[in-house]
Amino acid sequence: MAGDCESRGPHSLPCCEVVQAQGHLIDSHIMEQIFDSVVEFGGRFEVEQFSIGRTNSEPSSLRLRVEAGTQDQMERMLTQLLGLGCAPVDAGEAELKLAERDACAPEDFYSTTNQRTLVHHRGQWLEAANQRMDAMLVVRDGQAVCRRLRDVKAGDPVVTGTRGIRVVPEAKERDRMAFSFMSNEISSERQVEMAVNQTAAIMRQAREAGRKIVAVAGPVVVHTGGGEPLSRLIRHRWVDALLAGNALAVHDIESALLGTSLGVRTQDGRLEEHGHRNHMRAINAINHAGGIAEAVANGRLSKGVMYECVKAGIPFVLAGSLRDDGPLPGVITDMNLAQDAYAAQVRDAGVVLCLSSMLHSIAIGNMLPAWVKIVCVDINPAVPTKVSDRGTGHAVGVVTDVGLFLELLSQKMIAERK
């Protein structure tokens, strides 16, 4: 590397590094981001080698000399380039420093992205386990693992700086599409059907690969009539885990017991007299039964999303929040414990269906590695945008009514099973 930098011209900047990257640099627009990042940090670049993949499956490779005016500029530039898959040619060994106290990492710890990350340690590249964003890298017993700050223990060898780290960005799929509903002159039905077809294909791929299909659902699912089609998907084993808040379960149980959702009759959309108390009546009924599973066992709860989860043995996690009424028995009100329970259910996920829940959808996006596919359905276009911005190359945003989407999806998936 030193030889490469010594051959610079008289107008070169003081600090120099040679980096390299490999992957679908053009298809995923990574190369232009690399060049833009160098310019953004006031640096200069010179392409030393570039080899373009000859097919859409063959990767391209890039070798780039970058210069900066100061070492601080160079360090910040390299940190940015690292997240784009650029690693110094002379990567060296990762530097490890011991954590002095629990939940206290060294000041210059490396903060992970959700992209596949490798650590160079004792002559080997170790792929980090439990990949997720905003974590530390701990190397112990020949293994690298992503660990949240609150889980760092005194004495943990934590990776610091950017040396000896390689990031492998996920390539965006060529057929990655963003869908919108009733936003242009194209038939709205045709738009939703396209989204459903793509989602169905993703679900089939996950199932064939032996990966889980996880649903993250908000109470809007019940309000829009999506409870019944989601129940059918669970009944026919197209959902392997359900993640939600107290509200989804309460409104689902209110609908099952009393025929209303937030006091509005699900059959005709009319306001039920004294219906404002129905959600509390639903919680009270489950309290009397001793829990959701107990209410199913004694026959008090005989239909709905939560009923189908219990009957099918599908695990569900209900995370509480400050605004919850009740909450229902079984709702996890400790946020750290709720995060742990969510993370455990998505660990082997192949696809996550985020169904009209901004809070929980974005939270799940933060927990997932970039290669897990996400289908985010919401009437608010800001939600799929935010989830896609988590950095995954496999996010499908569907801007539509979630009830309509689930009805079409359940029809398609169940028809294929027959």
N, C-alpha and C positions, 0 to 999 in steps of 0.2 A: 504494500500500500504506500509506503513512504516513497518508493521510486516513482510511482504514478504522480504523486503530488509534487515531487521535485522537478518534474518536467513542465511545470506551468510557465505561462508567459509572464512578461514584466508587469502586466496590469492585473494580475491575479490578486484575490483577496487573501489575507494572512492565514486563515484556517481552511483546511482541506480534508475531505474524506472521500473514499470511493465506496459506493453502495451498490447492491445488486437486488433485483426483484425478479420473481418468476410467477407466472400464472396467466389468467385471461385478462391481461393488462388493458387491451383495447376494448373488448366487449363490455367490460365492467367499468370503463372510463377511469381506471385507476391511474394510468400513465399520465393523463392530463392533470389529475389531482396531485401527482408527484411533482410535476413541473410547477404547478401553481403554488404548491407549498414552499418550494425553494424560493420563488420570487416573493411570496408573502413575507418570508422572514428576512428579506433583504439580501438573499444569497444569489449565487450564480450556478449554473449547471452546464455540464458538457457531456453529451452522450458518447461514451467510449465504445459500447457494443449494443446492438439491438437485433434480436432475432424474433421475427414474427411467426406465430403458429400458422401452419399451412392449412389447417382445418379448424372448424369451430370447436373441436375437442382438444386440439393440441395447444399447449401453453406457449406463451411468448416469454422471452427473457430480456432483461435490461441491465446494463452495467453503466453506472452514472457517476461522474465526478462532481461533487458539490463543494462550493466554497462559501465561506461566511466571513464577516468582518471581525468578529470576536468569538472567543470560545463559548461564551454564554449563548450567542446567536446560534452557533453550531449545535450546541446541546439541545436547544429548543427545537431547532429544525430537525435534528435526528429523531427526537421524540415523536414529532409529527409524522415523519417518513416511516418510522417503525410501524405505526398503526396502519400504514398503507402497504406493508409487506416488504419495505426496503430494509436490508440489514447490511452493516458494514462488511466489506469483503474480509477484513481481518476482525472477525467478531470477538475473538478471545473468549475467556471464561466469564460466566456470570459472577458478579460480585455479591457475596452474601454477608449480611450483618445480622447479629443476634438481636432479637427483640429484648429490650430490657425489662419490660413489664407486660402484663396481660393487656390486650387491646391497644398496645402502643407499638407501632412499627417504627423502624428507623426513619428519620426525616426524609431521606432521598429514596424512599421505597418506589418500586415500579408499580404503577397502577394499571391493572389489566383492562383490555377491551373484551368484547364478546367473541372476538376472532380466535381461531385456533393458534395457540402460542406454544413455542418450544424454548427450552432453557438449555444452554450449553454448560454442562457440568462434568468435570473430570473426563473430558474428551468425548462425551456423548451428548447428543441432542435428546432431551427428555420432553415428551409432550405433556403439557399441564393437564391434570385431571380436573373435573368439575368446572370446566371453563365457564366464566361469566364475567360481566363487566364490573368495574369498580372494586376489584379484589386485590389482595397481595399474592405474590408467588412465594411459596415456602418449599424449600428443597430439603428432603430428609430421606435417608435410607435409599438413595438412588431413585427417588420419585419426586416429581414436581407437582404441586397441587395449588389451585386457586383457593384462597382462604379469605373470608370477609374480615374486616378490621376487628370486629367485635370477637372473632374466633381466634385471633392471634394470641399465642401464649408466650410467656417469658421463656427465652431460650430458643425460640423458633428461628431457624436460619432464613431470613427474608431477602429476596432478590432486590438489589438497589441499582439505581442508574439504568442505563439502557444497553450496556455491553452484554454480549452473550445471550441476547434475546432475539428470537425470530418470530414474526407474526405472519400467518398465512391467511390473507383475506378471502372470504367466500366470494366466488364469482356469481354475479347476477345472472339468472337464467334468461335466455333469449326471449322466452315467451312471457316474461314477467309483465303483468298488465295491471293497471289501475282501472277499476270500474266505477261508473257513476250511474245513478238512477234518476231518470227524468231530468237530465241536465242538458240534453241536446235533442236533435231531431231524430236520432236513432231510437227505435222502439224500446221502451223501458223494459217490456217483457223479455225481449231478446237480450238486453244487457244483463238482467238478473240471471237468465238461463245460462249465459256464458260463464258468469261467476260461479254458479252452482256446478256446472260441468267441470270447471277447473278444480274447484274444491273437492268434488267427488274423486277426481283423478289423484289428487294429492293424498286423500284419505286411503284410497286403495293402495297406493305406493307405500304408505306408512305401514299398513297392515301386512302387505306382502314382505316387507323388510323386518317384520317382527317388532315394530315400534308402536308405542302407545299413541292413541288419539285422545287428547285432553281438551275438554270444553271449559272455558272461562265465561261465566254468564252473569249478566246483571238483571235486575228486576224488570227492565223493559221487555225482556223476553216474555214474561207473563202478561204484561200490559198489552202487548201487540198480538197476542194469540199464539206466540211461539212455544208455549209450554207443552201443548199436546204433541207437536212434531218433535220437539226435543225429547219428550218422554218416549216416543216411538224409536228414536235413534238409540236411546239407552236400552230399551227393551230388546232391540235387535242387535245389541252388542257393537254398535258403531261408535260408542264412547267408552273409554276405559277409565276415566276419572273426571270428576266435576269439581271445579274450583269456583267459589262464589263468596258473597257476603251474606250477612244475616237477612238482608232485604229480599234477595231472590227466594230463599227458603220460606220466609214469612208469607210473601205474596203468592207463592206456589201453593202453600198449605191453605191459605185463606181461600184461594180459588177452588181447591179440592173440597174443602169442608163447607164453604158458604156460597160458592158461585160468584164471588166478587174478587176484584183486585184493587186495592186501595179504595174499597167501598163502591167501585163501579162494577155493574153486572157484566160478566164476560160474555154473556149470550147476546145482549142487545146494546151494550154501551151506556145504559141508563144508570143514574145514580140511585143506589139502594137507600131507602129510608134508614137513617141511623147507621149507614154503612161505614161511617168514619171510624167506628169502633171495631170493625170486623177483623182488622189485622191484629188487634190486641186480643180478640176472642180466639184467634188462631193460635197465638203464642200461649194463651192460657190453656187451651186444649192440649197442646203438646206438653206443657208443664205438668198437667194432671196425669198424662200418660207416662211421664218420666223420661221422655225423649222421642226423637223422630222414629228410631227403629222400634221402640216399644209401642208407639202409636200404630205402626204398621202391623206389628205382631198381634195386637189386641183388636184389630179391625177398625180402629177409629179413623185411620188414614188409609184410604183404599185406592187412590189414584194420584196422578201428578208426577212431577219430576223427582221429588225426593222419595216418593213411594217406589218409583221404578229403580232408583239407585239402590235402595235397601233390598228390594226383591231380587235384583240381578247381582247383588254383592259388589256393586261398583263403588269404590271409595270416593268419598266427597269430603272437602275441606271447606268450612265456613269461617271466614275471617271477619272479626268484628270491627266496628269503627265508632267514633265518638257520637255519631248521630243515631245509633241503633236503639230501637225500642225492644224491650225484653232484656237481653236478647234470648233467642231460643236456646234450649239446652244443647250443649255440644259446640256452640260457637266459640272460637278461640279469640279471647279478648286481649291476650298478650301478643303484641305485634311481632316481636322476635320469634315467638313460637309459631305464629301464623305463617311467617316467612319461611321458617324451616319446614313446615308441613307442606306448603305450596311447592317448595324446591324439591322435596322428596317425591312428589307426584309427577313432576315434569322431567325427572332425571333421565328416563328412557323414552321421552316423547319423540315422535317423528313429526307430528303436526299438532299445533295448538289452535283451536277455534276460539277466537275472542269475540264474544257475542254481546255487544252493546253494554260495555262496562268500562268507562274510561279509566277509572282508578285501578281496577284489577288487571286490565289489559296492559297498561303501561308498566305496572309492577312486574307482571310476568315477562314482558319484553326485557326488563332489566336483569332477569334471572337466567334467561336462556342463552346458550351459545348461538352464534350466528348461523349455524348450519341447520338448526331446527326451523321448519317451515311454520309460518304464522298466517292464518286467514283472519282478518279483522273486519267484522261487520258492524257498521254503525250508521245511523242516519246523519250524524255530524261528521263531515269530512275531516275535521281536525283530528279526530281520534285515530283513524287509519294512518294519517300522516305522521302523527306522533309515534305510533308503534313502529312504522317503517323506519323512522329516524333513529331507532335503537341501533341500527347498523346491520340488520340482517339482509342478506341478499336474496332471501326467499320469503318476502312478505307480499301477500295479496290483499289489497285494500278494496272493500266492497261497501260502497256508500248506498245504502238502501234500508228499507224497513226490515228489521231482523225477523219479525214474524213471517213475512212473505218468504224470505230467504230460507228459513228453517223448514217451512212447509214444502217448498220445492226440493230442498236437499233431502229431506226424509223420504219423500216420494221416490226420488231417484235411487237412493241407497237401499231402500227396502225392496224396491222392484228388482234390483240386481241380485238380491239374496234369494228371490223366489225361483 
